[in-house]
Amino acid sequence: MPQAVVIIGVQWGDEGKGKIVDYYASGADMVARFQGGNNAGHTLVVDGKKTILHLIPSGILHPHAKCLIGSGVVVDPDNFLHEVDLLRKAGIQNLEDRIYLSDRCHLIVDYHKHLDAARESKKAGKIGTTKRGIGPAYEDRASRRGLRVADLYNETAFEEKLKENLAEKNFLLQEYYGVEAVSMESFMAKYREIAKKLKPFVRDVSAIIFQAIDDNKKILYEGAQGVLLDVDYGTYPYVTSSQTLPSQAALGLGARVPKDTLFVGVIKAYSTRVGEGPFPTELKDAFGDQLRESGSEYGATTGRPRRCGWLDLVAVKYAIQVSGIKNIAITKADVLSGISELKVCIGYDYQGKRLNTIPADSSILNQVTPIYETLPGWNEDLSKIRNPQDIPKNLQNYLKFIENFTGTHINLVSTGAGREAVIDIQKAF
Ligand code: IMP
């Protein structure tokens, strides 16, 4: 058994990682987030009760698990405190002893959210972001204008930085985007209060995880978004602003991952995408609508309808190559039950030539025609199947096809939203 598992999405996010993290978290001492922010939406269904988390690691529903938010995560304190409140109301106790927030995390503050929304309201250059301020916060991190959690506890320096930032941000907001400016006084008053409320959660997360690894504790790393949304390796510029690859797990927490760490990539049995950007296998017809309804494909963060399409194995194979994944968890196989023939994309036709990978210029993907292999579907209800031997033959073929095409091994098949709806082919933890 490995000491650690890193879970990442292999498509455009929304693969069902929350459910897989929650499943594996029963065997983990710590669950750690290393990138992204509250643009993520991880849906967990335990005993029929649905919980959607955006920032706090999905392990929080397992009372023994400590939940870490590493420095690679951008943190909106409004959202953090709101989730803490929801969890408290749901009867989850001792949150201050279970949630550790890195003092090096960059804060998403009000002007980041206003800038994100203002940019998205312009027609040209729209990315279809979640408008949570993710991009502007990561921009400030890179340009060294960011406010970090630790800055909240040095009021003079905080005020100084804020003054400089507001001069620039308010100019942009008012003069360029024509929206309201942010007031220095109300900002300071708000963040003084936030500093007090966050304090019990703030820790040196890098030191904590370093020690835990040394003590042989089991760590589960929880990725957000997916490889095709990675800022470098995704379908740029229609991506998020963080690194979503498993190698980010070490950087985003400030400690090496254990030697025997297993990387598990989560793939949905078909494809979905929210926001703008190329999507070669998208189904813009009644069948796409049917997939959306049967798979409840509406964004957990924004409620937007997800674009739906056939499984794109060219995209998946590329994502596996750049991320170094060898093991797969596949979700929502149950949604495909009852469809007589299933298509999977095994290449793209681009101006008469075959493309077998995702090009750097992702606009090319708007001009390709997918080359499909057709596989027979299955009719069986998967919800009660727990034993790998009971997987219907045509689903077994579908899984084998994915394994052979991508050079991976499928460890787990998820067959429904509930925690128990899992066929665990090869136990990870
Ligand atoms: P941002 O991360 O809010 O800046 O959005 C950039 C792109 O990533 C948009 O297309 C979003 O819809 C997409 N995105 C961000 N987070 C998620 C996620 O958790 N699941 C799916 N798509 C996401």
Residues whose N, C-alpha, C, O or C-beta is under 5 A from the ligand:
A	BS01	IMP	W12 G13 D14 N39 A40 G41 I127 G128 T129 T130 K131 R132 I134 G135 Q225 L229 V239 T240 S241 V274 G275 E276
